[in-house]
């Protein structure tokens, strides 16, 4: 099999696994709703919701890629996701809130790392001082 055919086969298998995961998740969500609301979902309905969800995710991925490319970037960032969600006020608010929470958590982690790094440097300095003092006392004991 040629390398190009192999890559296409792997891409197809990957897509099938993703579709199966989406179908499973949609089935679980439909089961939860069915139990909560006392209704039933047919297998065809679950399959249709799964297919629509998968296609919408593909569209989202393409849009996000285009937003990043338009910004002359190769990495999708939170601003791209906010732009994607701009038509849904509640989703935009939720994404903005989560983005701010993540930024705050990242800032806190950086501060903790700085403190640990500073404390470790301080400990090394005090350890070095103790070693120097011990060496001095050993030298004075030998004299």
C-alpha positions as CSV (number, residue, x, y, z in Angstrom):
1,X,0.0,0.0,0.0
2,X,1.4,3.4,-0.9
3,X,2.0,6.0,1.8
4,X,-0.8,8.3,0.6
5,X,-3.3,5.5,0.6
6,X,-2.1,4.5,4.1
7,X,-2.6,8.0,5.4
8,X,-6.1,8.2,3.9
9,X,-7.0,4.8,5.4
10,X,-5.8,6.0,8.9
11,X,-7.7,9.2,8.5
12,X,-10.9,7.3,7.7
13,X,-10.4,5.0,10.7
14,X,-9.8,8.0,12.9
15,X,-13.0,9.6,11.6
16,X,-15.0,6.4,12.2
17,X,-13.7,6.3,15.8
18,X,-14.6,9.9,16.4
19,X,-18.1,9.3,15.0
20,X,-18.5,6.3,17.2
21,X,-17.5,8.3,20.3
22,X,-19.9,11.1,19.4
23,X,-22.7,8.5,18.8
24,X,-22.0,6.9,22.2
25,X,-22.0,10.3,24.0
26,X,-25.2,11.4,22.3
27,X,-26.8,8.0,23.3
28,X,-25.8,8.5,26.9
29,X,-27.2,12.1,26.9
30,X,-30.4,11.0,25.3
31,X,-30.7,8.2,27.9
32,X,-30.3,10.8,30.7
33,X,-32.9,13.1,29.2
34,X,-35.2,10.1,28.6
35,X,-35.0,9.1,32.3
36,X,-35.4,12.7,33.5
37,X,-38.3,13.6,31.2
38,X,-40.0,10.2,30.9
39,X,-39.7,10.1,27.1
40,X,-38.0,7.7,24.7
41,X,-35.6,8.4,21.8
42,X,-35.6,6.0,18.8
43,X,-32.3,4.7,17.5
44,X,-32.9,6.7,14.3
45,X,-33.3,9.9,16.3
46,X,-30.1,9.2,18.2
47,X,-28.3,8.5,15.0
48,X,-29.6,11.7,13.4
49,X,-28.6,13.8,16.4
50,X,-25.1,12.2,16.3
51,X,-24.6,12.9,12.6
52,X,-25.7,16.5,12.9
53,X,-23.5,17.0,16.0
54,X,-20.5,15.5,14.2
55,X,-21.0,17.6,11.1
56,X,-21.4,20.7,13.3
57,X,-18.2,19.9,15.0
58,X,-16.4,19.6,11.7
59,X,-17.8,23.0,10.7
60,X,-16.6,24.5,14.0
61,X,-13.1,23.0,13.4
62,X,-12.9,24.5,9.9
63,X,-14.2,27.9,11.2
64,X,-11.6,27.9,14.0
65,X,-8.8,27.1,11.6
66,X,-9.9,29.9,9.3
67,X,-10.1,32.4,12.2
68,X,-6.5,31.5,13.3
69,X,-5.3,31.6,9.7
70,X,-6.9,35.0,9.2
71,X,-5.0,36.2,12.3
72,X,-1.8,34.8,10.7
73,X,-1.5,32.2,13.4
74,X,-1.1,28.4,13.4
75,X,-2.6,28.0,16.9
76,X,-6.3,28.4,17.7
77,X,-6.8,30.5,20.8
78,X,-9.6,31.5,23.1
79,X,-10.4,34.6,21.1
80,X,-11.1,32.3,18.1
81,X,-13.5,30.2,20.2
82,X,-15.3,33.4,21.4
83,X,-15.6,34.6,17.8
84,X,-17.2,31.2,16.9
85,X,-19.7,31.5,19.8
86,X,-20.6,35.1,19.1
87,X,-24.1,34.3,17.8
88,X,-25.1,32.7,21.1
89,X,-25.0,35.2,23.9
90,X,-25.3,32.5,26.7
91,X,-22.6,30.4,25.1
92,X,-20.3,33.4,24.6
93,X,-20.8,34.5,28.3
94,X,-20.0,30.9,29.4
95,X,-16.9,30.7,27.3
96,X,-15.7,34.1,28.4
97,X,-16.2,33.2,32.0
98,X,-14.3,29.9,31.6
99,X,-11.5,31.7,29.7
100,X,-11.1,34.2,32.5
101,X,-11.1,31.4,35.1
102,X,-8.4,29.6,33.1
103,X,-6.3,32.7,32.8
104,X,-6.6,33.3,36.5
105,X,-5.6,29.7,37.3
106,X,-2.6,30.0,35.0
107,X,-1.5,33.2,36.7
108,X,-1.8,31.6,40.1
109,X,0.2,28.5,39.0
110,X,2.9,30.8,37.7
111,X,3.0,32.7,41.0
112,X,3.3,29.4,42.9
113,X,6.1,28.2,40.6
114,X,7.9,31.5,41.2
115,X,7.6,31.1,45.0
116,X,8.8,27.5,44.9
117,X,11.7,28.5,42.6
118,X,12.6,31.4,44.9
119,X,12.3,29.3,48.0
120,X,14.5,26.6,46.5
121,X,17.1,29.2,45.6
122,X,17.0,30.5,49.1
123,X,17.4,27.0,50.6
124,X,20.4,26.4,48.3
125,X,22.0,29.6,49.5
126,X,21.4,28.8,53.1
127,X,22.6,25.2,52.6
128,X,25.7,26.6,51.0
129,X,26.2,28.9,54.0
130,X,25.9,26.0,56.4
131,X,28.4,23.9,54.4
132,X,30.8,26.9,54.4
133,X,30.5,27.3,58.1
134,X,31.1,23.6,58.7
135,X,34.2,23.7,56.5
136,X,35.5,26.6,58.5
137,X,34.9,24.9,61.8
138,X,36.6,21.8,60.5
139,X,39.6,23.9,59.3
140,X,39.8,25.6,62.7
141,X,39.6,22.2,64.5
142,X,42.5,20.9,62.5
143,X,44.7,23.9,63.2
